[in-house]
Amino acid sequence: MQVNPECPLARYGEARHTVVMDLIARIQARETRAIARALTLVENGDATFLTALDAEYASLPHPERVGITGPPGSGKSTLTSTLISELRKQQKRVGVVAVDPSSPFSGGALLGDRLRMGEHTLDPDVFMRSMASRGRFGGLAIGSEDACEVLALGGFESIIVETVGVGQSEVDIARMADTTVVVLTPSAGDSVQALKAGIMEIADVVVINKADREGAERLEEDIKEGMELRPHPPAGTPMWQPPVVRTIATEGTGASELLAAITSHRAFLTSNRLLEGARLRRAESRLVDLAGAGMLQALKQGGRAKALFQAAKQDVLRGTMSPRAAVTSLLKQLDL
């Protein structure tokens, strides 16, 4: 196989190019082992594979994306499992990216999420992958977006992204998902404070899980009152009122109602022509993130940029210049 010298992968060599393009073809053929291998390459930041994945960007399908987030212990993984069951009743192929907390020693994930979704392990139309957060804030892993693109390439019609148990400001999932489901539980602390937090501002659907516990009704009232504090969209923009769904995930109770709420939200986005705009904002946000990461990498790699960066760092460490002033000076010297 001859490699086109204009191909972005040409610099990696003919053998590597052949292997990666074969892997892409196998993902498109929905081979489970190929998808698993690709996600490992994503987690490792493999430049050759990511270049090949980028080459498929324009033709990638856009499966529905559902984000599941909420405080630790709210039952997100069990709820995700029941949601998978409901989607499978509709014959949809489901991909799951479950972000687990990292070990502070190995950097790996405990895989607890996959253990709680064990009933779907043998289903060939369900693919689950746990990813380590590796210290990243925001509830997601570094490769979460790329993982979703691999699953889209693999023909999954629904993609569920379950975050690490998050707090008030860890709301990155809203930038990645079409519909964000926030899961809360009764008697899990000061609900009023939780409702004031940033996490409630991203909710498209609110779930009260473990709804058989005392305090479910009070929590629902607090949620509905809290929703009135959400920022209103510009005049003339359609406004979605997040529904509140009660579930008992361990029993499967409320799962069909949750899926109905998610479906309604997607229909709202589609009918009001908001879905494409949300995807464009997601792409723009991703561009900004990658540009920042790429610039930092360039400053560390070598040449004049690295020398200037190191000089700026020394000025900051000596206390002769503030970090902000150092960055301003660095950007000027680089004509940025």
VEXZAPA-540512 format. One record per residue (C-alpha): chain; x, y, z; residue number from 0. Coordinates in steps of 0.001 Angstrom, whole numbers, plus 500000, padded with zeros to 6 digits. Layout:
rec c: A&px: X&py: Y&pz: Z&k: NUM;
...
***
This chain:
rec c: A&px: 500000&py: 500000&pz: 500000&k: 0;
rec c: A&px: 501458&py: 503334&pz: 498895&k: 1;
rec c: A&px: 500966&py: 506281&pz: 501234&k: 2;
rec c: A&px: 499847&py: 509555&pz: 499700&k: 3;
rec c: A&px: 502510&py: 512085&pz: 500833&k: 4;
rec c: A&px: 499744&py: 514686&pz: 501281&k: 5;
rec c: A&px: 497882&py: 512449&pz: 503754&k: 6;
rec c: A&px: 498139&py: 513797&pz: 507341&k: 7;
rec c: A&px: 499237&py: 510324&pz: 508442&k: 8;
rec c: A&px: 502116&py: 510079&pz: 505952&k: 9;
rec c: A&px: 504669&py: 511394&pz: 508446&k: 10;
rec c: A&px: 504060&py: 508385&pz: 510687&k: 11;
rec c: A&px: 505250&py: 505887&pz: 508070&k: 12;
rec c: A&px: 503589&py: 503407&pz: 505734&k: 13;
rec c: A&px: 503260&py: 500526&pz: 508206&k: 14;
rec c: A&px: 501701&py: 502634&pz: 510956&k: 15;
rec c: A&px: 499386&py: 504324&pz: 508438&k: 16;
rec c: A&px: 498150&py: 500945&pz: 507219&k: 17;
rec c: A&px: 497475&py: 499661&pz: 510736&k: 18;
rec c: A&px: 495548&py: 502779&pz: 511781&k: 19;
rec c: A&px: 493444&py: 502950&pz: 508619&k: 20;
rec c: A&px: 492593&py: 499268&pz: 509054&k: 21;
rec c: A&px: 491511&py: 500027&pz: 512629&k: 22;
rec c: A&px: 489257&py: 502861&pz: 511405&k: 23;
rec c: A&px: 487644&py: 500489&pz: 508872&k: 24;
rec c: A&px: 487067&py: 497871&pz: 511561&k: 25;
rec c: A&px: 485436&py: 500453&pz: 513850&k: 26;
rec c: A&px: 483091&py: 501408&pz: 511015&k: 27;
rec c: A&px: 482342&py: 497697&pz: 510620&k: 28;
rec c: A&px: 481270&py: 497756&pz: 514305&k: 29;
rec c: A&px: 483940&py: 495354&pz: 515570&k: 30;
rec c: A&px: 483932&py: 495471&pz: 519367&k: 31;
rec c: A&px: 487632&py: 494703&pz: 519745&k: 32;
rec c: A&px: 488554&py: 497487&pz: 517320&k: 33;
rec c: A&px: 486423&py: 499986&pz: 519255&k: 34;
rec c: A&px: 488050&py: 498926&pz: 522519&k: 35;
rec c: A&px: 491524&py: 499264&pz: 520983&k: 36;
rec c: A&px: 490677&py: 502703&pz: 519621&k: 37;
rec c: A&px: 489496&py: 503933&pz: 523016&k: 38;
rec c: A&px: 492758&py: 502771&pz: 524561&k: 39;
rec c: A&px: 494641&py: 504807&pz: 521943&k: 40;
rec c: A&px: 492417&py: 507793&pz: 522753&k: 41;
rec c: A&px: 493189&py: 507528&pz: 526464&k: 42;
rec c: A&px: 496906&py: 507309&pz: 525679&k: 43;
rec c: A&px: 496721&py: 510359&pz: 523418&k: 44;
rec c: A&px: 498047&py: 508424&pz: 520411&k: 45;
rec c: A&px: 498772&py: 511128&pz: 517799&k: 46;
rec c: A&px: 498578&py: 508773&pz: 514815&k: 47;
rec c: A&px: 495134&py: 507487&pz: 515688&k: 48;
rec c: A&px: 493785&py: 510904&pz: 516663&k: 49;
rec c: A&px: 494933&py: 512267&pz: 513296&k: 50;
rec c: A&px: 493042&py: 509465&pz: 511555&k: 51;
rec c: A&px: 489956&py: 510128&pz: 513686&k: 52;
rec c: A&px: 490129&py: 513831&pz: 512839&k: 53;
rec c: A&px: 490145&py: 512930&pz: 509144&k: 54;
rec c: A&px: 486703&py: 511320&pz: 509641&k: 55;
rec c: A&px: 485272&py: 514369&pz: 511431&k: 56;
rec c: A&px: 483266&py: 515836&pz: 508540&k: 57;
rec c: A&px: 481469&py: 512545&pz: 507881&k: 58;
rec c: A&px: 480833&py: 511504&pz: 511485&k: 59;
rec c: A&px: 477192&py: 510754&pz: 512366&k: 60;
rec c: A&px: 475601&py: 512666&pz: 515225&k: 61;
rec c: A&px: 474023&py: 510178&pz: 517629&k: 62;
rec c: A&px: 472069&py: 511509&pz: 520576&k: 63;
rec c: A&px: 474239&py: 512259&pz: 523597&k: 64;
rec c: A&px: 472912&py: 512092&pz: 527128&k: 65;
rec c: A&px: 474951&py: 513285&pz: 530096&k: 66;
rec c: A&px: 474297&py: 511820&pz: 533546&k: 67;
rec c: A&px: 475725&py: 513870&pz: 536410&k: 68;
rec c: A&px: 475132&py: 514587&pz: 540082&k: 69;
rec c: A&px: 476685&py: 514282&pz: 543534&k: 70;
rec c: A&px: 478540&py: 511126&pz: 544623&k: 71;
rec c: A&px: 476240&py: 508361&pz: 545851&k: 72;
rec c: A&px: 473182&py: 509573&pz: 543985&k: 73;
rec c: A&px: 472933&py: 506312&pz: 542029&k: 74;
rec c: A&px: 474103&py: 507553&pz: 538632&k: 75;
rec c: A&px: 475550&py: 504221&pz: 537487&k: 76;
rec c: A&px: 472494&py: 502200&pz: 538460&k: 77;
rec c: A&px: 470274&py: 504790&pz: 536788&k: 78;
rec c: A&px: 472433&py: 504608&pz: 533659&k: 79;
rec c: A&px: 471967&py: 500847&pz: 533616&k: 80;
rec c: A&px: 468183&py: 501175&pz: 533733&k: 81;
rec c: A&px: 468312&py: 503803&pz: 530981&k: 82;
rec c: A&px: 470332&py: 501414&pz: 528803&k: 83;
rec c: A&px: 467601&py: 498801&pz: 529283&k: 84;
rec c: A&px: 464940&py: 501256&pz: 528120&k: 85;
rec c: A&px: 466957&py: 502242&pz: 525052&k: 86;
rec c: A&px: 467545&py: 498596&pz: 524168&k: 87;
rec c: A&px: 463775&py: 498042&pz: 524218&k: 88;
rec c: A&px: 463756&py: 500504&pz: 521303&k: 89;
rec c: A&px: 466454&py: 498422&pz: 519569&k: 90;
rec c: A&px: 469002&py: 501224&pz: 519840&k: 91;
rec c: A&px: 472721&py: 500477&pz: 520009&k: 92;
rec c: A&px: 474072&py: 502156&pz: 523144&k: 93;
rec c: A&px: 477587&py: 503346&pz: 523895&k: 94;
rec c: A&px: 478563&py: 504395&pz: 527411&k: 95;
rec c: A&px: 481547&py: 506440&pz: 528579&k: 96;
rec c: A&px: 481678&py: 506232&pz: 532380&k: 97;
rec c: A&px: 484254&py: 508458&pz: 534053&k: 98;
rec c: A&px: 485600&py: 507044&pz: 537299&k: 99;
rec c: A&px: 487777&py: 508807&pz: 539880&k: 100;
rec c: A&px: 491489&py: 508132&pz: 539382&k: 101;
rec c: A&px: 493752&py: 506316&pz: 541777&k: 102;
rec c: A&px: 496194&py: 508871&pz: 543216&k: 103;
rec c: A&px: 498922&py: 506208&pz: 542867&k: 104;
rec c: A&px: 498395&py: 504454&pz: 539517&k: 105;
rec c: A&px: 496210&py: 507028&pz: 537755&k: 106;
rec c: A&px: 493810&py: 504248&pz: 536773&k: 107;
rec c: A&px: 490066&py: 503978&pz: 537293&k: 108;
rec c: A&px: 488413&py: 501645&pz: 539774&k: 109;
rec c: A&px: 485900&py: 500519&pz: 537121&k: 110;
rec c: A&px: 483076&py: 500696&pz: 539654&k: 111;
rec c: A&px: 480668&py: 502071&pz: 537065&k: 112;
rec c: A&px: 481085&py: 499063&pz: 534788&k: 113;
rec c: A&px: 480529&py: 496695&pz: 537706&k: 114;
rec c: A&px: 477157&py: 498282&pz: 538369&k: 115;
rec c: A&px: 476168&py: 497885&pz: 534706&k: 116;
rec c: A&px: 477178&py: 494232&pz: 534560&k: 117;
rec c: A&px: 473821&py: 493012&pz: 533281&k: 118;
rec c: A&px: 474611&py: 494516&pz: 529853&k: 119;
rec c: A&px: 478091&py: 493025&pz: 529517&k: 120;
rec c: A&px: 477068&py: 490256&pz: 527112&k: 121;
rec c: A&px: 474846&py: 492439&pz: 524933&k: 122;
rec c: A&px: 476699&py: 492970&pz: 521613&k: 123;
rec c: A&px: 474764&py: 496198&pz: 521012&k: 124;
rec c: A&px: 475944&py: 497810&pz: 524247&k: 125;
rec c: A&px: 479513&py: 499014&pz: 524660&k: 126;
rec c: A&px: 480726&py: 500361&pz: 528002&k: 127;
rec c: A&px: 484043&py: 501989&pz: 528717&k: 128;
rec c: A&px: 485321&py: 503337&pz: 532024&k: 129;
rec c: A&px: 487825&py: 506164&pz: 531760&k: 130;
rec c: A&px: 489988&py: 507559&pz: 534523&k: 131;
rec c: A&px: 489517&py: 511253&pz: 535286&k: 132;
rec c: A&px: 493294&py: 511464&pz: 535971&k: 133;
rec c: A&px: 492883&py: 514486&pz: 538188&k: 134;
rec c: A&px: 490917&py: 516470&pz: 535626&k: 135;
rec c: A&px: 488241&py: 518747&pz: 537078&k: 136;
rec c: A&px: 484800&py: 519120&pz: 535559&k: 137;
rec c: A&px: 483642&py: 515534&pz: 536017&k: 138;
rec c: A&px: 485047&py: 514260&pz: 532702&k: 139;
rec c: A&px: 488215&py: 512605&pz: 531425&k: 140;
rec c: A&px: 490634&py: 514243&pz: 528993&k: 141;
rec c: A&px: 489619&py: 511913&pz: 526150&k: 142;
rec c: A&px: 485851&py: 511914&pz: 526754&k: 143;
rec c: A&px: 485006&py: 513903&pz: 523609&k: 144;
rec c: A&px: 487267&py: 511771&pz: 521407&k: 145;
rec c: A&px: 485737&py: 508640&pz: 522953&k: 146;
rec c: A&px: 482276&py: 509839&pz: 521938&k: 147;
rec c: A&px: 483525&py: 510348&pz: 518386&k: 148;
rec c: A&px: 484877&py: 506788&pz: 518287&k: 149;
rec c: A&px: 481494&py: 505469&pz: 519427&k: 150;
rec c: A&px: 479756&py: 507611&pz: 516789&k: 151;
rec c: A&px: 482096&py: 506163&pz: 514157&k: 152;
rec c: A&px: 481173&py: 502710&pz: 515476&k: 153;
rec c: A&px: 477501&py: 503269&pz: 514701&k: 154;
rec c: A&px: 476074&py: 503696&pz: 518189&k: 155;
rec c: A&px: 472751&py: 505531&pz: 518084&k: 156;
rec c: A&px: 472703&py: 506653&pz: 521720&k: 157;
rec c: A&px: 475757&py: 507675&pz: 523716&k: 158;
rec c: A&px: 475554&py: 508097&pz: 527478&k: 159;
rec c: A&px: 478327&py: 509949&pz: 529306&k: 160;
rec c: A&px: 478320&py: 509454&pz: 533068&k: 161;
rec c: A&px: 480499&py: 511850&pz: 535036&k: 162;
rec c: A&px: 482444&py: 511479&pz: 538225&k: 163;
rec c: A&px: 480358&py: 512557&pz: 541219&k: 164;
rec c: A&px: 480509&py: 516320&pz: 540820&k: 165;
rec c: A&px: 480110&py: 519417&pz: 542918&k: 166;
rec c: A&px: 478824&py: 522915&pz: 542342&k: 167;
rec c: A&px: 480998&py: 524149&pz: 539482&k: 168;
rec c: A&px: 481978&py: 520951&pz: 537661&k: 169;
rec c: A&px: 479623&py: 521331&pz: 534745&k: 170;
rec c: A&px: 481671&py: 520390&pz: 531664&k: 171;
rec c: A&px: 479116&py: 517727&pz: 530769&k: 172;
rec c: A&px: 476692&py: 520436&pz: 529586&k: 173;
rec c: A&px: 479126&py: 521307&pz: 526801&k: 174;
rec c: A&px: 479366&py: 517687&pz: 525667&k: 175;
rec c: A&px: 475802&py: 516361&pz: 525884&k: 176;
rec c: A&px: 472635&py: 517234&pz: 523977&k: 177;
rec c: A&px: 470621&py: 516521&pz: 527120&k: 178;
rec c: A&px: 472029&py: 516802&pz: 530640&k: 179;
rec c: A&px: 470360&py: 514778&pz: 533389&k: 180;
rec c: A&px: 471129&py: 515901&pz: 536951&k: 181;
rec c: A&px: 470548&py: 513215&pz: 539585&k: 182;
rec c: A&px: 469758&py: 514143&pz: 543196&k: 183;
rec c: A&px: 468592&py: 512143&pz: 546194&k: 184;
rec c: A&px: 466420&py: 513012&pz: 549212&k: 185;
rec c: A&px: 468089&py: 513575&pz: 552569&k: 186;
rec c: A&px: 471518&py: 514067&pz: 550983&k: 187;
rec c: A&px: 472406&py: 517353&pz: 552634&k: 188;
rec c: A&px: 471189&py: 520901&pz: 552221&k: 189;
rec c: A&px: 469075&py: 520696&pz: 549059&k: 190;
rec c: A&px: 468589&py: 524470&pz: 548936&k: 191;
rec c: A&px: 472337&py: 525006&pz: 548677&k: 192;
rec c: A&px: 472541&py: 522312&pz: 545998&k: 193;
rec c: A&px: 469840&py: 524048&pz: 544008&k: 194;
rec c: A&px: 471744&py: 527330&pz: 544097&k: 195;
rec c: A&px: 474843&py: 525649&pz: 542724&k: 196;
rec c: A&px: 475986&py: 525844&pz: 539129&k: 197;
rec c: A&px: 475149&py: 522215&pz: 538529&k: 198;
rec c: A&px: 471424&py: 522950&pz: 538620&k: 199;
rec c: A&px: 471767&py: 525592&pz: 535920&k: 200;
rec c: A&px: 472797&py: 522946&pz: 533386&k: 201;
rec c: A&px: 469937&py: 520519&pz: 534089&k: 202;
rec c: A&px: 467672&py: 519682&pz: 531154&k: 203;
rec c: A&px: 466055&py: 516900&pz: 533193&k: 204;
rec c: A&px: 466198&py: 516540&pz: 536978&k: 205;
rec c: A&px: 465949&py: 513090&pz: 538530&k: 206;
rec c: A&px: 465085&py: 512439&pz: 542156&k: 207;
rec c: A&px: 466576&py: 508992&pz: 542568&k: 208;
rec c: A&px: 465913&py: 506777&pz: 545600&k: 209;
rec c: A&px: 462516&py: 508461&pz: 545595&k: 210;
rec c: A&px: 461163&py: 505970&pz: 548131&k: 211;
rec c: A&px: 463192&py: 507748&pz: 550798&k: 212;
rec c: A&px: 461710&py: 510300&pz: 553140&k: 213;
rec c: A&px: 462004&py: 513851&pz: 551866&k: 214;
rec c: A&px: 461366&py: 513179&pz: 548157&k: 215;
rec c: A&px: 458334&py: 515457&pz: 548030&k: 216;
rec c: A&px: 460140&py: 518286&pz: 549812&k: 217;
rec c: A&px: 463112&py: 517939&pz: 547482&k: 218;
rec c: A&px: 460842&py: 518143&pz: 544436&k: 219;
rec c: A&px: 459287&py: 521334&pz: 545792&k: 220;
rec c: A&px: 462743&py: 522812&pz: 546396&k: 221;
rec c: A&px: 463819&py: 521884&pz: 542879&k: 222;
rec c: A&px: 460819&py: 523562&pz: 541304&k: 223;
rec c: A&px: 461391&py: 526688&pz: 543377&k: 224;
rec c: A&px: 465078&py: 526636&pz: 542476&k: 225;
rec c: A&px: 464264&py: 526429&pz: 538790&k: 226;
rec c: A&px: 462760&py: 529889&pz: 539011&k: 227;
rec c: A&px: 466252&py: 531223&pz: 539797&k: 228;
rec c: A&px: 467703&py: 529894&pz: 536546&k: 229;
rec c: A&px: 468833&py: 532556&pz: 534077&k: 230;
rec c: A&px: 466246&py: 533254&pz: 531391&k: 231;
rec c: A&px: 467219&py: 533063&pz: 527707&k: 232;
rec c: A&px: 467151&py: 536198&pz: 525510&k: 233;
rec c: A&px: 463716&py: 537470&pz: 524548&k: 234;
rec c: A&px: 462182&py: 535462&pz: 521764&k: 235;
rec c: A&px: 464267&py: 532358&pz: 522487&k: 236;
rec c: A&px: 462201&py: 529235&pz: 523264&k: 237;
rec c: A&px: 462549&py: 528208&pz: 526903&k: 238;
rec c: A&px: 462673&py: 524637&pz: 528114&k: 239;
rec c: A&px: 461275&py: 523893&pz: 531551&k: 240;
rec c: A&px: 463235&py: 520956&pz: 532988&k: 241;
rec c: A&px: 460874&py: 518201&pz: 534155&k: 242;
rec c: A&px: 461408&py: 516467&pz: 537497&k: 243;
rec c: A&px: 461311&py: 512669&pz: 537327&k: 244;
rec c: A&px: 461221&py: 510393&pz: 540360&k: 245;
rec c: A&px: 463036&py: 507094&pz: 540079&k: 246;
rec c: A&px: 464095&py: 504102&pz: 542132&k: 247;
rec c: A&px: 466942&py: 502902&pz: 539919&k: 248;
rec c: A&px: 467546&py: 499672&pz: 541820&k: 249;
rec c: A&px: 464014&py: 498570&pz: 540929&k: 250;
rec c: A&px: 463843&py: 500139&pz: 537465&k: 251;
rec c: A&px: 461007&py: 502397&pz: 538639&k: 252;
rec c: A&px: 460702&py: 505616&pz: 536638&k: 253;
rec c: A&px: 463127&py: 504558&pz: 533885&k: 254;
rec c: A&px: 460541&py: 504807&pz: 531120&k: 255;
rec c: A&px: 459475&py: 508241&pz: 532380&k: 256;
rec c: A&px: 463110&py: 509364&pz: 532356&k: 257;
rec c: A&px: 463589&py: 508235&pz: 528761&k: 258;
rec c: A&px: 460351&py: 510008&pz: 527800&k: 259;
rec c: A&px: 461660&py: 513249&pz: 529359&k: 260;
rec c: A&px: 464973&py: 512914&pz: 527491&k: 261;
rec c: A&px: 463114&py: 512256&pz: 524234&k: 262;
rec c: A&px: 460902&py: 515296&pz: 524823&k: 263;
rec c: A&px: 463926&py: 517515&pz: 525366&k: 264;
rec c: A&px: 465528&py: 516322&pz: 522144&k: 265;
rec c: A&px: 462284&py: 516955&pz: 520273&k: 266;
rec c: A&px: 462215&py: 520480&pz: 521757&k: 267;
rec c: A&px: 465761&py: 521151&pz: 520533&k: 268;
rec c: A&px: 465001&py: 519763&pz: 517092&k: 269;
rec c: A&px: 461668&py: 521535&pz: 516583&k: 270;
rec c: A&px: 463147&py: 524878&pz: 517645&k: 271;
rec c: A&px: 466304&py: 524385&pz: 515570&k: 272;
rec c: A&px: 468504&py: 524550&pz: 518661&k: 273;
rec c: A&px: 470288&py: 521233&pz: 518314&k: 274;
rec c: A&px: 472670&py: 522304&pz: 515562&k: 275;
rec c: A&px: 473505&py: 525506&pz: 517432&k: 276;
rec c: A&px: 474359&py: 523502&pz: 520545&k: 277;
rec c: A&px: 476681&py: 521272&pz: 518501&k: 278;
rec c: A&px: 478402&py: 524283&pz: 516970&k: 279;
rec c: A&px: 478991&py: 525752&pz: 520434&k: 280;
rec c: A&px: 480376&py: 522378&pz: 521505&k: 281;
rec c: A&px: 482804&py: 522410&pz: 518566&k: 282;
rec c: A&px: 483868&py: 525987&pz: 519340&k: 283;
rec c: A&px: 484452&py: 525135&pz: 523003&k: 284;
rec c: A&px: 486489&py: 522108&pz: 521973&k: 285;
rec c: A&px: 488555&py: 524281&pz: 519624&k: 286;
rec c: A&px: 489361&py: 526714&pz: 522432&k: 287;
rec c: A&px: 490336&py: 523892&pz: 524802&k: 288;
rec c: A&px: 492610&py: 522233&pz: 522246&k: 289;
rec c: A&px: 494146&py: 525547&pz: 521169&k: 290;
rec c: A&px: 495081&py: 526285&pz: 524777&k: 291;
rec c: A&px: 496510&py: 522801&pz: 525294&k: 292;
rec c: A&px: 498385&py: 522969&pz: 521984&k: 293;
rec c: A&px: 499890&py: 526342&pz: 522796&k: 294;
rec c: A&px: 501074&py: 525150&pz: 526210&k: 295;
rec c: A&px: 502613&py: 522061&pz: 524600&k: 296;
rec c: A&px: 504388&py: 524255&pz: 522032&k: 297;
rec c: A&px: 505829&py: 526417&pz: 524820&k: 298;
rec c: A&px: 507295&py: 523328&pz: 526474&k: 299;
rec c: A&px: 508685&py: 521566&pz: 523403&k: 300;
rec c: A&px: 511668&py: 523677&pz: 522429&k: 301;
rec c: A&px: 513003&py: 526540&pz: 520368&k: 302;
rec c: A&px: 512466&py: 530228&pz: 520969&k: 303;
rec c: A&px: 508988&py: 529748&pz: 522439&k: 304;
rec c: A&px: 510300&py: 527402&pz: 525125&k: 305;
rec c: A&px: 513178&py: 529739&pz: 525993&k: 306;
rec c: A&px: 510810&py: 532672&pz: 526401&k: 307;
rec c: A&px: 508413&py: 530554&pz: 528476&k: 308;
rec c: A&px: 511212&py: 529412&pz: 530784&k: 309;
rec c: A&px: 512395&py: 533012&pz: 531214&k: 310;
rec c: A&px: 508858&py: 534097&pz: 532105&k: 311;
rec c: A&px: 508589&py: 531241&pz: 534595&k: 312;
rec c: A&px: 511837&py: 532305&pz: 536278&k: 313;
rec c: A&px: 510564&py: 535878&pz: 536589&k: 314;
rec c: A&px: 507443&py: 534578&pz: 538330&k: 315;
rec c: A&px: 509403&py: 532232&pz: 540623&k: 316;
rec c: A&px: 511775&py: 535035&pz: 541610&k: 317;
rec c: A&px: 508792&py: 537210&pz: 542458&k: 318;
rec c: A&px: 509846&py: 539968&pz: 540061&k: 319;
rec c: A&px: 506748&py: 539615&pz: 537885&k: 320;
rec c: A&px: 503190&py: 538490&pz: 538459&k: 321;
rec c: A&px: 501900&py: 535470&pz: 536470&k: 322;
rec c: A&px: 499498&py: 537711&pz: 534522&k: 323;
rec c: A&px: 502223&py: 540221&pz: 533629&k: 324;
rec c: A&px: 504536&py: 537381&pz: 532629&k: 325;
rec c: A&px: 501911&py: 535952&pz: 530258&k: 326;
rec c: A&px: 501237&py: 539389&pz: 528774&k: 327;
rec c: A&px: 504958&py: 539877&pz: 528156&k: 328;
rec c: A&px: 505303&py: 536372&pz: 526705&k: 329;
rec c: A&px: 502443&py: 536874&pz: 524254&k: 330;
rec c: A&px: 503922&py: 540201&pz: 523117&k: 331;
rec c: A&px: 507310&py: 538630&pz: 522457&k: 332;
rec c: A&px: 505644&py: 535870&pz: 520457&k: 333;
rec c: A&px: 503546&py: 538408&pz: 518509&k: 334;
rec c: A&px: 500331&py: 536766&pz: 519729&k: 335;
***
